[in-house]
Amino acid sequence: MKKINDLTGEIYAKIATRIRKRKSQLHKKRNEITDDNSVQLLSNIMNNKRLSSRNPYLLNSKMTYDIVTNLDFKSSYELIWGNGKDLDEMLRIVFEYSLEYLQNKSNDYGKIIEDCLLNFYPYARLSAEYDHAIEPFKPEIPDIGLAYNFAKKHLYFEISDDFKSKHRKYFETLETKKLPDKIITFVEKDVFEILKEYLKKHAEGITTYELISKIIGYETEDMYEDMIHGPEWSAHQPLTDTGETYKKVRQETIDAGRSYIDAIIHEQEETDYFYQIYPYPLTNGDFDY
């Protein structure tokens, strides 16, 4: 798991790079950015050097003001988090960290995230098969890992507008002082609230997972009966009131359920714009590498 200091380390490094790049673009000298007494501190900041006595969080209020004003940043938010693709990349990193942090914080947080991820139906299918199928019918771990990564991308695709809005609202006027604590607070409150609200509106993935689990339960029951009773069992199976074997009726349910699951996964593939941006190699239940 990425630690908070690793995340803030990435943020500080990007701030330093951003300042150096803007300074170069504007052809400004250090003493044109800040006063003579702070020139050395500016050098430390541009080289991503943090001193516990002067700039433990890389920037301080004075340097933030000087850099934003004299290097033509639109705001401290742009200085710290970037803009355009730079900002998008940083927010995706924060989102990934948020999921990891919440999953490791408690089972309750982890359950909410897992339920959100199930809205990527190929992942819901593989999760149910891994949780409930018997060997050798469980999916391969690499296949689950691939689906899990796509499920995270899909979740971010679904909530990114809300995530970006809440992030800007929370951090817009905040500087880097105690940045690790501020990020943790944002993750525990704002991000978790975004995920809960998303799940209230989108519980289809849970339904899909539960349906697949039931189908697998029928299949497993059939296999266990065959193993326990052997080949001669087919001639002695209990019958329904209409004379059909329970096995045949159950198989019809399994076939219908499997067809329905294939259909809703295919529908998602065809109608969800996410698949056009991130083509997933799973089509109607089959991997095609």
Summary of the structure (lengths in Angstrom):
residues: 289
radius of gyration: 26.7
end to end distance: 29.2
largest distance: 95.8
contacts: 831
relative contact order: 0.10
helix: 74%
strand: 2%
